[in-house]
């Protein structure tokens, strides 16, 4: 089974490294490249991690910030996907003693009442 992947979005950090400290600093360079976004859209693009991103916008960001995709997107393993190691069973141990098997209650049997 393949590991589930996730990512970190580093647009805000890359912008700060280039001296762009306001989200609206991206509006004019994006407009020069034919991309029109509202201020709230640019804010969400910078502050939040995008789930869907147009390739045109991604290419424009790479051009504006003079960086690579590796600078903007860092792939990571998704949290909680690490496999737990299986516990080794001692040699000769009874199978019902594995895990919770020996602790399960017996099923109740309900029988009809005999009437005289």
C-alpha positions in Angstrom: 0.0 0.0 0.0 1.4 3.4 -1.0 2.0 6.0 1.6 -0.4 8.9 1.7 1.3 12.2 0.8 0.6 15.7 2.0 2.4 19.0 1.4 3.5 22.3 3.0 2.8 25.5 1.1 5.7 28.1 1.5 4.4 31.0 -0.6 4.4 33.4 2.4 8.0 32.5 3.3 9.2 32.8 -0.3 7.5 36.2 -0.6 9.2 37.4 2.6 12.6 36.3 1.3 12.0 38.4 -1.8 10.9 41.5 0.3 7.2 41.1 -0.4 5.5 41.4 3.0 2.0 42.3 1.9 -0.3 40.0 0.1 -1.4 42.8 -2.2 2.2 43.0 -3.5 1.3 40.2 -5.8 -1.6 41.9 -7.5 0.3 44.1 -10.0 2.8 41.3 -11.1 -0.1 38.9 -11.5 -2.0 41.4 -13.6 1.1 41.9 -15.8 0.9 38.2 -16.6 -2.9 38.4 -17.4 -4.1 36.9 -14.1 -6.8 38.9 -12.4 -7.5 37.9 -8.8 -9.4 39.8 -6.1 -7.5 40.9 -2.9 -9.3 38.2 -0.9 -8.3 35.5 -3.4 -4.7 36.6 -3.2 -4.9 36.7 0.6 -6.2 33.1 0.7 -3.6 32.0 -1.8 -0.8 33.4 0.4 -2.1 32.6 3.9 -3.9 29.3 3.4 -2.8 26.1 1.8 -4.5 25.8 -1.7 -6.3 22.6 -2.4 -6.8 23.4 -6.1 -4.4 25.7 -8.0 -4.4 26.7 -11.6 -1.2 25.9 -13.4 -1.2 29.4 -14.9 -1.2 30.9 -11.5 1.5 28.5 -10.3 3.7 29.3 -13.3 3.1 33.1 -12.7 4.1 32.8 -9.1 7.3 30.9 -10.0 8.1 33.6 -12.5 7.3 36.5 -10.2 9.2 35.1 -7.3 12.0 33.6 -9.4 11.9 30.3 -7.6 11.2 26.6 -8.3 8.3 24.4 -7.4 10.5 22.8 -4.7 10.7 26.3 -3.0 6.9 26.6 -2.9 5.7 23.1 -2.3 7.3 20.7 0.1 6.0 17.1 -0.1 5.6 15.3 3.3 4.1 12.1 4.6 0.5 12.6 5.8 0.1 12.6 9.6 -1.2 9.3 11.0 -0.1 7.2 8.1 2.9 5.6 9.9 2.3 1.9 10.2 2.4 0.5 13.7 4.7 -2.5 14.1 2.9 -5.7 14.8 3.5 -7.2 18.2 5.4 -10.5 18.3 3.6 -13.4 19.9 5.7 -15.5 22.3 6.5 -18.9 21.0 3.9 -21.4 22.2 1.4 -18.8 23.3 -2.2 -19.8 22.9 -4.0 -17.9 20.0 -6.9 -16.9 22.3 -4.4 -14.9 24.4 -3.5 -12.7 21.5 -4.9 -9.2 21.8 -8.3 -9.1 23.4 -9.4 -12.6 22.4 -9.2 -14.1 25.9 -11.1 -11.2 27.5 -14.3 -11.4 25.4 -17.4 -12.4 27.3 -19.4 -15.5 26.4 -22.6 -14.9 24.5 -25.7 -15.0 26.7 -28.3 -17.7 25.9 -31.9 -16.7 26.7 -34.3 -19.7 27.1 -38.0 -19.7 27.5 -39.5 -20.1 31.0 -41.1 -23.5 31.6 -44.6 -22.9 32.9 -46.5 -25.6 34.9 
